[in-house]
Amino acid sequence: MTARQQKVPAIFGPRVRRERERHGWSMRELSIKADVSIATVHGAENGKDPALSSAIALAAALGLSLGTLLAEPECARCDGKPPAGFICSACGREGAT
């Protein structure tokens, strides 16, 4: 397994969580929309490497491409998207309002 492959769950999980919360959905709501189990959503958000079919389903339910969820982060701290009203101390980006 390459170093990049080992980082996938660490990149994918936080992005899934952030996008789910941005939509205002619970894990259960996302699991229903993606037609995957709550355990799959929970596992993905907490660093477990999901099956490819589950990763694709989660991305589609969130209205994103799988590539977007897997892209290297722009900033290790805020992933290039700090929360609204905040400024990332690592990269200086301001969160969109």
SVG drawing of the C-alpha trace seen along z (x, -y; Angstrom):
<svg xmlns="http://www.w3.org/2000/svg" viewBox="-33 -36 37 39">
<polyline fill="none" stroke="black" stroke-width="0.4" points="0.0,0.0 1.4,-3.4 1.6,-6.4 -1.2,-8.1 -3.5,-5.1 -2.9,-5.1 -4.0,-8.7 -7.3,-8.2 -9.4,-7.4 -7.9,-10.3 -8.9,-12.7 -12.2,-11.1 -13.8,-10.7 -13.5,-14.3 -14.8,-15.6 -17.8,-13.3 -18.6,-14.5 -18.1,-18.2 -20.4,-17.8 -23.0,-15.9 -23.0,-18.5 -23.1,-21.3 -26.3,-19.7 -27.7,-19.5 -28.1,-15.7 -27.7,-13.1 -25.7,-10.0 -29.0,-8.2 -30.2,-10.7 -27.0,-10.3 -27.2,-6.5 -30.7,-6.6 -29.8,-9.0 -26.7,-6.9 -28.4,-3.6 -25.7,-2.4 -25.8,-1.4 -25.3,-3.8 -22.3,-1.7 -20.8,-2.5 -21.3,-6.2 -19.9,-6.1 -16.9,-4.0 -16.1,-6.2 -16.3,-9.4 -14.0,-7.8 -11.2,-6.7 -12.3,-3.2 -11.6,-2.6 -15.1,-2.2 -15.8,0.1 -15.5,-1.7 -19.2,-1.3 -20.0,-2.8 -17.6,-5.7 -19.2,-6.4 -22.7,-6.2 -21.7,-8.6 -20.2,-11.1 -23.3,-11.0 -25.7,-11.5 -23.6,-14.5 -23.7,-15.9 -20.0,-15.6 -17.7,-13.6 -15.6,-10.9 -12.5,-12.8 -13.5,-15.9 -13.8,-13.9 -10.4,-12.2 -8.3,-15.2 -5.3,-16.1 -6.2,-18.8 -5.2,-22.4 -4.3,-23.0 -3.6,-20.2 -5.6,-22.1 -8.7,-23.4 -8.7,-21.5 -8.9,-24.9 -12.4,-25.5 -12.5,-27.0 -15.9,-27.3 -17.9,-30.5 -16.7,-33.3 -13.3,-31.7 -9.8,-32.3 -7.5,-29.3 -4.4,-29.8 -2.3,-27.6 -3.1,-29.1 -4.9,-32.3 -8.0,-31.6 -11.3,-33.1 -14.4,-31.0 -17.2,-31.8 -20.3,-33.4"/>
</svg>
